[in-house]
Amino acid sequence: MFATHILPLRAGGAETPTGLIADGRASALFAVLAGVGVAFSSGGTRRPARGRAHLAAAAALLTRGALVGLLGLWLAGLDPPAAVILAYYGLLFVVATPLLRLPASALAVGAVLACVVTPMASLLLRSGLPTGPGEQPGLAALADPGALLRTLALTGYYPVLPWTTYLLVGMAVGRLDLRRRRVAVGLLSGGVALAGLSVATSLLLLGPGGGAATIGRVALQRRRYGTTPTDSWWWLAVDTPHSGMPLDLAHTTGTALAVLGAMLLLARWARPVALVPAALGAAPLTLYTLHVIALTAYPGSGPDDAALWLGHVLAATAVGVTLWLAGRRGPLESVVSGAARGVRRLLDPSTPAPASTRYP
């Protein structure tokens, strides 16, 4: 994510190593992890029971979504050089509230359906609307909630309608027993297969299938920021990063699953090596916020600012490891989780006390 925000994605008409490796995949992994987090916060492998327990879990998630969404709108109001994802996260959490009791199998089926259907719905619903994501919505956008909802759900950088695919995939993963080796192996192998199959299918449809000739080579090479044009159904065949089309969603879902599986195996076979990324992963909201603020204050001095990227990585590592050594969560994580937990306990006093926040 740091690399895609700081380093160039294309140079001389071709993708850079950053573009080839991370463009579209980093944000998809971020979104899948959001779904995993939703599952974890609502019981993990043990789904909330009916009635009061479900209501309390849903209210807690709504609280989390509201706070994260407001933070995202505030950050976007700073006019950073990177697209802020947090407001879209907030709406994703709202979408997740009625899904908290679904088992992993139902969530997985829902993810497949969302991957296929939501891009088609997006093409239909966006017909006649202005192209491109436009300006990032800030807190002032709350004055027009209808326009804000349209941006977050349909036309923004990370449109929630197709991105519900990532949410459902992450929730399904979070309902699995991730301590089992075969689960990790399945995520890694299945993710690699899905990612490869998606690319091959897109190449087949756009090449021999004739999609590229219909759309136009120039249009295909143009970077998409969240959405594609609505002038042809052939756009459903592209796997361009951030296009939000079925094969893009499937490919980036596959890469996200593969990364999750690989990290789970790394944690089993080389646990000390996994401690540093785990420490960073325990404070994602705090580190993301600091990253966006730092980019706003100093966006860089050139198109290939490797030193700035390295500085963000080292600073994030220092903060994450320091918090882990102190046995504490990130400050923003503590605020958001504390508020959500307070709402949940208010509605369901039987909610268990939080476990230790220190990564073992």
Secondary structure, DSSP 8 states (H G I E B T S, - for coil): -HHHHHS-SEETTEE-HHHHHHTTHHHHHHHHHHHHHHHHHTTTTS---TTHHHHHHHHHHHHHHHHHHHHHHHHHHT--SS---HHHHHHHHHHHGGGTT--HHHHHHHHHHHHHHHHHHHHHHTTTS-SS--S---GGGGGSHHHHHHIIIIISSS-HHHHHHHHHHHHHHHTS-TTSHHHHHHHHHHHHHHHHHHHHHHHHHHTTTSHHHHH-HHHHHS--SS---SS-GGGGG---TT---HHHHHHHHHHHHHHHHHHHHHHHH-HHHHHHHHHHHTSHHHHHHHHHHHHHH---SSTT-HHHHHHHHHHHHHHHHHHHHTT---HHHHHHHHHHHHHHHHH-TT-------S--
